[in-house]
Amino acid sequence: MRNFELNFVRYINAGFPILYVDTFENSKAKKIIHDICRQNGRGVIEWSLSDACDYSVDPPLTIPKTGLAATLKLLLDDGNLDNKILILEDAHFELDKPENISALKFVAQKIIGGEFNLNICIISPLVPLPKELENFTTIMELDTLTADEIKEIIIDFSERQYIDVPEKDLLDKLVTRLKGLSQTEIDNILSLAVAEDGMLTYFDLPLVLEQKQQMVRKSGILEMIHVKESMDDIGGLENLKAWLLRKAEIFKQIKKAQDFGVDIPKGVLIAGMPGCGKSLTAKAAAKAFDVPLLRLDMGRLMGKYVGESEGNMRRAIKLTEASSPCVLWIDELEKAFAGIGGGGSEVTTRLFGSFLTWMQEKDSLAFVLATANKIDALPPELLRKGRFDETFYVDLPNDRERRKILEIHVKKRRKADLEKIDLDKLVAETKGYCGADLEGVVREGIESAFVAKKDALTTDDILSVIKNTHSLSEIMKDAIDDMKKTYEDLKLKAAS
Ligand code: ADP
């Protein structure tokens, strides 16, 4: 038996009043529940907005179509709820109405009171669980499809469509690409693939990828970032770059590496000063790994209903796994976990829990690259070994690094003028500048030269901008000193 079945049986035997199955796959969930009930001698009653039926009698009895609260009242009045599972579909549309919440709570209390042996099973893709029902409810998920099951779906699909079953190599590739998707999603993609030329071929592999990207976009939680930047665009941060390039090597030949006994790279936490190239590194890493970059927006993850944020987190994790191999960039990680341990909300704590478990158990090719400006806002569990492979600290660039960063940005915009620019002079004048400050002075210098109708950029153009600029470390002196001290106390690995 798979996890979902095992847990479901365990929960119904233990008399859990409400089980909330978070899925889009209603038919699949219903079929599993009907099978479990048959094996366990339980009757099933189903309710949805379009119809309701009692399957515990033979032949099944249609229940008059009414709202959720009215149906619950009808069933209670009939006194016919013992040894049953009541499946509710579409309940998410109904859970904002007080009479429905109250009716569910009423029944849940009776279940707990031992009046009848019933479990209510809500099947829904959204988890807008009202606070009143939280204590009565256990959230569950269907198992993701195994490689064998996906293979079976493809073979089944081919037979139903009277097309050739793909040969082994293509079949294996399709299976790998379709991992993490549900049966309905797989069926839809396969139908689309066949619609074009009437068969499944290697040309359909990019289509699978495209469809996954669509799903990511539609989710609204993850963003697919188009990457142009490479490691060559980063000035300094040599240790970090070397570390990432090494992981990229492993990632690109993962099968061979694993056979040799190398662990799958899990992820890295890059903390440090703002404007010093952390985001830039995330992008360059995806390029070096040669995989898509997904950005997780923690702000969008937080929903207004109990359970919604966790639901979103699970969805984000699922989408990430489905999109793997990929780099998952979690920007400003500290914002998501602000308040943990310091009286933060329960939701944040639970979100954090599911994230940690995933990081701990993850064996997919989804490399997590988390960036944070303030590491002291992060819970210590996150910094413990086993979550991230390494934690780096990015400091303000030193002389050598500033030289390189200035060079990169001049070269990008005015390559021909580079050799006439006195980089050493600029380096001497930019102590305490972060990478973004340096880019800023180069950009403005070029703009001034253009407006002054010069035909080339000179060192003086940039120097006069520097004279009128307040660097990050001037503006944030105290905050930066504090940060430095925290990083030193934590003994994080220096990125440079
Ligand atoms: P952070 O994520 O650390 O706040 P960013 O990576 O967003 O900083 O930096 C902002 C911009 O500043 C980058 O897009 C890049 O143009 C420039 N920059 C920052 N650090 C560097 C660096 N080390 N090398 C080259 N450019 C840099």
Boltz pocket constraint, residues with backbone or C-beta under 6 A from the ligand:
constraints:
  - pocket:
      binder: B
      contacts: [[A, 233], [A, 234], [A, 235], [A, 236], [A, 237], [A, 272], [A, 273], [A, 274], [A, 275], [A, 276], [A, 277], [A, 278], [A, 279], [A, 280], [A, 281], [A, 371], [A, 405], [A, 408], [A, 434], [A, 435], [A, 436], [A, 437], [A, 439]]
      max_distance: 6.0
